[in-house]
Amino acid sequence: MSSSEQSSTALSAEYELQAARQHLHAGRSAEAEQSYQRALEMLPDSSEALVFLGNAAQARGDGGIAVSLLSRAAKADPANLDILVHLGAVYRAAERFDAARCVLERAVRLASGRNPHARLTLAGVLELDERPDLALLQYCRALIEAQRIGRWTLRDDKTAGLKTQIEHARQYVDAGRKVWFEAVLRGLADGGAAQPSGRIAAALDSYLQGRQPELSDPQQRAGIMYVPGLETSRFIDTARFDWLDRLPATIAPCIGEMQQCVASSIASGQSSAGAAALSVAVLKAGVVQYEPRRVAPMLLSALRGLPLADVQHHAPDVDIIALRAGTQLARRYGRSNSFCWVVVNSGGAALQVSVAGESRVLQPADVAVVDPSFGIEYLNVGQAPALALVLEAWHPDLSDSEQRAISGLIAAVVEFDNRIQELD
């Protein structure tokens, strides 16, 4: 075909495309289909014509023709997310679930979180294919992505055609998360733990409903899996911990290693050399950090012998606090009222610990237990540098079975959130 003939054909095809759009605007779908068909005969790679004709074929029940046309459209315009979603939906209607997943997973990757409709459609395919756990995760991620970009709200006028799917996704997520976490509790019971207490059930219910729990004290922060009914003393009686009397002596031989951890943190650039108040992580979410692993074997050995809070991929946290004379560390909050913080003044100078308006001064070798859901501040009130160790332990009001239940639930929350984040 000569260049002049090609130009003429292109003009004729464009004329038919314009005519098709006008027919559609006027509500004449049959005439629009005819114009698109003529345009496609002249321009076989017209994704616009292929999509319309593919959707029209699907509406008539011609699934095979719809797949063929939309597959051609996807090849002609491979970066067009809408085409991929249409093709995935057609494969889903034909119960070709493997093909639907392949196409929709590609759409999700291309969308990079900007098209929650693609992920919503993928979740629907997984549900129909009887993969409930994967469907649950994808529905959750779709709702999160929509919220992140301000979609699917009452003011979003682009969701009219998706309202049924969106509502189904929300109901599926609500029911699925409930089953997921109740299965964790059943597993604990099967393992010999007592039936979870009413307050553990209340903590799970508040989390699943996504509502702010009723705080025992308005100065608290709820954190993760807030347990109602625990003692709300800012400073918890140390006599309730039978291992605290031995703690200063256990930590005393490790002071040199703690100082080395601080120095190594500064030398490695993790902390500013000019900082007057430092917090250096020894354990973070139960994981030993690099510098302590390298320079503090005795301290790590001592920590392994202590009954700290133990939650997979979440706890305990253990930190070294280093303050020059007259300096303070800004307020810090704990992650759950299920945990308390044991503060050991390891020597050097007096350390003031303040919790929601209450303060105590710890002399070297003194120990305090605080409820970090109120927020903790540290102030060096001495003339020399102060060094303290802060350890995360279970709140003493929790029974052994409640500790196991909370540990299992928080670990399940972390796993669930991680699996959502790991999705493409």
C-alpha positions as a printed Julia matrix, in Angstrom:
424×3 Matrix{Float64}:
   0.0     0.0    0.0
   1.38    3.38  -1.02
   1.85    6.18   1.48
  -1.08    8.09   0.0
  -3.3     5.01   0.34
  -2.15    4.54   3.94
  -2.96    8.16   4.7
  -6.39    7.82   3.13
  -7.11    4.65   5.11
  -6.04    6.31   8.37
  -8.32    9.27   7.68
 -11.24    6.97   6.9
 -10.61    4.97  10.09
 -10.47    8.14  12.16
 -13.73    9.28  10.55
 -15.4     6.02  11.63
 -13.98    6.35  15.16
 -15.33    9.88  15.45
 -18.7     8.7   14.14
 -18.72    5.85  16.69
 -18.06    8.28  19.55
 -20.89   10.52  18.37
 -23.26    7.56  18.16
 -22.3     6.53  21.67
 -22.81   10.05  23.0
 -26.3    10.04  21.45
 -27.09    6.61  22.88
 -27.06    4.79  19.53
 -25.01    1.74  20.53
 -25.9    -0.37  17.48
 -24.73    2.33  15.08
 -21.62    2.85  17.2
 -20.8    -0.86  16.95
 -21.09   -0.73  13.17
 -18.76    2.28  12.97
 -16.23    0.59  15.26
 -16.4    -2.54  13.12
 -15.64   -0.54   9.95
 -12.83    1.31  11.75
 -11.31   -2.01  12.83
 -11.35   -3.35   9.28
  -9.2    -0.38   8.24
  -7.15   -0.14  11.45
  -6.75   -3.68  12.93
  -4.74   -2.45  15.94
  -7.26    0.18  17.1
  -7.46   -0.56  20.81
 -10.5     1.72  21.11
 -12.47   -0.31  18.57
 -11.2    -3.63  19.92
 -12.26   -2.79  23.49
 -15.73   -1.63  22.5
 -16.35   -4.62  20.25
 -14.9    -7.01  22.85
 -17.18   -5.66  25.56
 -20.15   -5.78  23.17
 -19.38   -9.43  22.41
 -19.17  -10.19  26.12
 -22.52   -8.52  26.7
 -24.06  -10.8   24.06
 -22.54  -13.86  25.68
 -19.86  -14.38  23.03
 -17.04  -14.96  25.52
 -14.61  -16.47  23.03
 -14.89  -13.53  20.66
 -14.58  -11.1   23.6
 -11.37  -12.75  24.77
  -9.91  -12.66  21.24
 -10.71   -8.98  20.71
  -9.58   -7.8   24.14
  -6.38   -9.86  23.89
  -5.61   -8.04  20.64
  -6.34   -4.73  22.38
  -3.95   -5.61  25.2
  -1.2    -6.4   22.68
  -1.86   -3.19  20.79
  -1.77   -1.05  23.97
   0.13   -3.08  26.61
   0.37   -0.27  29.17
  -3.37    0.43  29.23
  -4.61   -0.71  32.64
  -8.28   -0.43  31.76
  -7.86   -2.86  28.87
  -6.1    -5.37  31.11
  -8.86   -5.1   33.7
 -11.5    -5.61  31.02
  -9.63   -8.65  29.7
  -9.25  -10.07  33.21
 -12.98   -9.64  33.82
 -13.77  -11.47  30.56
 -11.47  -14.35  31.51
 -13.17  -14.44  34.92
 -16.62  -14.66  33.31
 -15.33  -17.57  31.21
 -14.0   -19.21  34.43
 -10.49  -19.14  33.0
  -9.13  -18.15  36.39
  -5.44  -18.79  35.73
  -5.5   -16.52  32.68
  -7.52  -13.91  34.59
  -5.0   -13.89  37.46
  -2.07  -13.55  35.06
  -3.59  -10.55  33.29
  -4.81   -8.85  36.46
  -1.54   -9.36  38.32
   0.17   -7.62  35.42
  -2.33   -4.77  35.69
  -1.72   -4.48  39.43
   2.03   -4.29  38.91
   1.64   -1.59  36.25
  -0.76    0.36  38.47
   1.77    0.64  41.34
  -1.02    1.34  43.82
  -2.78    3.95  41.65
  -5.62    1.74  40.38
  -7.39   -0.11  43.22
 -10.05   -1.29  40.74
  -7.47   -3.64  39.17
  -6.69   -5.19  42.55
 -10.39   -5.36  43.44
 -11.03   -7.35  40.25
  -8.07   -9.64  41.0
  -9.43  -10.28  44.5
 -12.78  -11.24  43.0
 -11.07  -13.77  40.72
  -9.22  -15.31  43.67
 -12.46  -15.56  45.61
 -14.21  -17.36  42.73
 -11.19  -19.63  42.37
 -11.66  -20.63  46.03
  -8.47  -19.06  47.34
  -9.95  -17.29  50.35
  -6.74  -16.23  52.11
  -5.27  -14.63  48.97
  -8.62  -13.03  48.15
  -8.8   -11.56  51.66
  -5.32  -10.05  51.4
  -6.02   -8.57  47.97
  -9.36   -7.11  49.04
  -7.63   -5.53  52.06
  -4.88   -4.06  49.91
  -7.41   -2.72  47.4
  -9.3    -0.9   50.17
  -6.04    0.45  51.62
  -4.88    1.71  48.21
  -8.23    3.36  47.57
  -8.09    5.13  50.92
  -4.5     6.23  50.3
  -5.4     8.0   47.04
  -8.78    9.31  48.21
 -10.95    6.92  46.17
 -14.17    5.05  46.98
 -15.39    7.73  49.37
 -18.88    9.2   49.54
 -17.62   12.14  47.47
 -15.98    9.99  44.81
 -18.25   10.23  41.77
 -16.21    7.6   39.89
 -17.36    4.65  42.01
 -20.99    4.45  40.89
 -20.44    1.28  38.87
 -18.32   -0.32  41.58
 -20.5     0.19  44.65
 -21.63   -3.44  44.82
 -18.06   -4.74  44.45
 -16.69   -2.29  47.0
 -19.35   -3.14  49.56
 -18.74   -6.85  48.97
 -14.99   -6.27  49.5
 -15.62   -4.52  52.82
 -17.92   -7.28  54.04
 -15.48   -9.95  52.88
 -12.62   -8.24  54.71
 -14.63   -7.82  57.91
 -15.67  -11.48  57.94
 -12.29  -12.78  56.77
 -10.23  -10.91  59.35
 -12.57  -12.13  62.1
 -12.1   -15.74  60.99
  -8.32  -15.21  60.64
  -7.79  -13.93  64.18
 -10.32  -16.18  65.87
  -8.45  -19.1   64.34
  -5.34  -17.85  66.15
  -7.18  -17.97  69.47
  -8.53  -21.45  68.73
  -5.02  -22.61  67.93
  -3.83  -21.35  71.29
  -6.66  -23.17  73.04
  -5.83  -26.37  71.16
  -2.26  -25.95  72.35
  -3.38  -26.22  75.97
  -3.93  -22.55  76.8
  -7.05  -21.59  78.72
 -10.0   -20.06  76.9
  -9.13  -16.39  76.22
 -10.51  -14.03  78.84
 -13.28  -11.54  78.24
 -10.86   -8.64  78.1
  -8.75  -10.38  75.45
 -11.91  -10.92  73.42
 -12.75   -7.23  73.92
  -9.26   -6.22  72.74
  -9.66   -8.29  69.57
 -13.17   -6.96  68.95
 -11.99   -3.33  69.17
  -9.14   -4.07  66.78
 -11.34   -5.87  64.25
 -14.0    -3.15  64.35
 -11.32   -0.51  63.84
 -12.77    1.64  66.58
 -11.04    3.6   69.3
 -11.28    1.5   72.49
 -12.62    2.91  75.72
  -9.42    3.9   77.51
  -9.15    3.24  81.2
  -7.4     6.61  81.53
  -7.78    9.47  79.0
  -4.04   10.2   79.14
  -3.21    6.81  77.65
  -2.56    6.0   74.02
  -4.32    2.84  72.92
  -1.54    1.31  70.82
  -2.01   -2.11  69.25
  -4.53   -4.57  70.73
  -5.49   -2.4   73.74
  -6.52   -4.6   76.69
  -9.17   -3.03  78.93
  -9.12   -3.42  82.67
  -5.36   -3.4   83.29
  -3.96   -1.36  86.15
  -3.26    2.19  84.99
  -0.61    3.25  87.51
   2.07    5.39  85.9
   4.64    3.62  88.04
   3.91   -0.06  88.64
   4.91   -1.7   91.93
   8.28   -3.37  91.38
   7.39   -5.97  94.02
   5.11   -7.55  91.42
   8.21   -8.7   89.49
  10.15  -11.32  91.4
  13.22  -10.97  89.15
  13.85   -7.23  89.54
  15.86   -7.5   92.77
  18.57   -9.35  90.86
  18.44   -7.15  87.77
  20.94   -4.37  88.71
  23.56   -6.97  89.65
  22.87   -8.85  86.4
  23.33   -5.69  84.32
  26.3    -4.19  86.27
  29.0    -6.32  84.53
  27.59   -5.2   81.16
  27.97   -1.44  81.66
  31.2    -1.3   79.67
  29.5    -3.06  76.76
  26.56   -0.66  76.97
  28.97    2.29  76.73
  30.65    0.61  73.78
  27.24    0.21  72.07
  26.68    3.96  72.42
  30.15    4.77  71.1
  29.78    2.31  68.21
  26.39    3.77  67.3
  27.95    7.23  67.06
  30.99    5.94  65.17
  28.82    4.12  62.63
  26.74    7.23  62.0
  23.53    5.78  63.47
  23.6     8.5   66.14
  24.95   12.03  66.01
  28.31   12.5   67.69
  27.12   15.83  69.03
  23.85   14.51  70.42
  23.48   15.06  74.16
  20.64   12.55  74.53
  20.7     9.2   72.76
  18.56    6.08  72.56
  20.41    3.09  71.12
  18.48   -0.06  70.21
  19.84   -3.35  71.51
  16.8    -5.4   70.51
  14.2    -4.09  68.09
  11.05   -6.19  67.72
  13.02   -9.0   69.34
  15.83   -8.82  66.79
  19.39   -8.17  67.96
  20.81   -5.06  66.3
  24.16   -5.04  64.52
  26.34   -3.05  66.95
  25.19   -4.89  70.12
  25.73   -8.2   68.33
  29.28   -7.11  67.58
  30.34   -5.51  70.87
  27.96   -6.7   73.64
  27.9   -10.51  73.93
  27.69  -10.45  77.73
  24.73   -8.04  77.67
  22.9   -10.17  75.12
  23.51  -13.27  77.23
  22.08  -11.48  80.27
  18.98  -10.41  78.31
  18.32  -13.98  77.16
  17.96  -14.98  80.8
  15.26  -12.37  81.57
  11.49  -12.95  81.31
  10.87  -10.16  78.79
   7.81   -9.82  76.57
   8.16  -12.27  73.71
   6.11  -11.68  70.53
   7.35  -12.98  67.19
   8.52  -10.14  64.91
   7.24   -7.54  67.4
   8.78   -7.68  70.88
  10.73   -7.17  73.01
  12.4    -3.84  72.46
  15.47   -3.13  74.57
  17.17    0.27  74.47
  20.15    1.98  76.04
  19.51    5.56  77.16
  22.57    7.82  77.33
  22.17   11.39  78.63
  24.74   14.06  79.29
  24.35   16.14  82.45
  21.25   18.33  82.36
  19.85   16.85  79.14
  16.6    15.02  78.5
  15.06   12.62  76.02
  11.74   13.61  74.46
   8.6    11.76  75.39
   8.25    8.26  73.98
   5.22    5.97  73.98
   4.96    2.23  74.13
   3.24    0.2   71.44
   0.69   -1.55  73.66
  -0.64   -1.3   77.21
   0.08   -5.04  77.43
   3.74   -4.15  77.89
   5.5    -2.19  80.6
   8.99   -0.76  80.53
  11.57   -1.72  83.13
  14.06    1.15  83.57
  17.42    0.32  85.17
  19.7     3.24  86.04
  23.0     1.61  85.25
  25.1     4.27  86.89
  26.83    7.59  86.44
  24.19   10.07  87.61
  20.67   10.38  88.96
  17.96    9.95  86.33
  14.5    11.48  86.53
  11.75    9.43  84.91
   8.47   11.25  84.24
   5.19    9.57  83.3
   2.08   11.69  82.61
   2.82   14.27  85.29
   4.37   11.89  87.84
   8.15   11.8   88.33
  10.65    9.69  90.21
  14.39   10.07  90.51
  16.38    6.87  90.09
  19.8     6.75  91.7
  22.44    4.45  90.19
  21.31    0.79  90.45
  17.68    1.81  91.08
  14.89    0.19  89.05
  11.44    1.5   88.1
   8.61   -0.08  86.13
   6.46    2.3   84.09
   3.38    2.07  81.9
   4.59    3.43  78.53
   1.06    3.9   77.18
   1.18    7.22  79.08
   4.44    8.39  77.49
   7.84    8.45  79.19
  10.43   11.25  79.48
  13.98   10.92  80.82
  16.05   13.75  82.37
  19.6    13.58  83.68
  19.47   15.52  86.98
  23.04   14.72  87.97
  26.45   16.19  87.15
  27.84   13.22  85.23
  26.59   11.33  82.16
  23.69    8.96  82.88
  23.29    5.49  81.4
  20.12    3.42  81.63
  18.72    0.23  80.16
  15.03    0.05  79.22
  13.49   -3.39  78.78
  10.03   -4.37  77.53
   8.2    -6.82  79.79
   4.63   -8.05  80.14
   2.19   -6.03  82.22
   1.87   -7.93  85.53
  -1.95   -7.88  85.42
  -1.9   -10.29  82.48
  -2.13  -13.99  83.29
   0.09  -16.48  81.49
  -2.77  -17.5   79.19
  -3.56  -13.85  78.43
   0.09  -13.22  77.6
   0.01  -16.15  75.17
  -3.22  -14.88  73.63
  -1.94  -11.32  73.18
   1.37  -12.63  71.86
  -0.43  -14.79  69.3
  -2.8   -12.0   68.24
  -0.11   -9.34  67.86
   2.08  -11.77  65.93
  -0.91  -12.48  63.68
  -1.47   -8.73  63.15
   2.18   -8.28  62.17
   2.07  -11.3   59.83
  -1.21  -10.15  58.26
   0.08   -6.61  57.69
   3.39   -7.89  56.3
   1.63  -10.2   53.86
  -0.5    -7.31  52.62
   2.58   -5.12  52.15
   4.42   -7.9   50.32
   1.75   -8.08  47.61
   2.84   -6.75  44.22
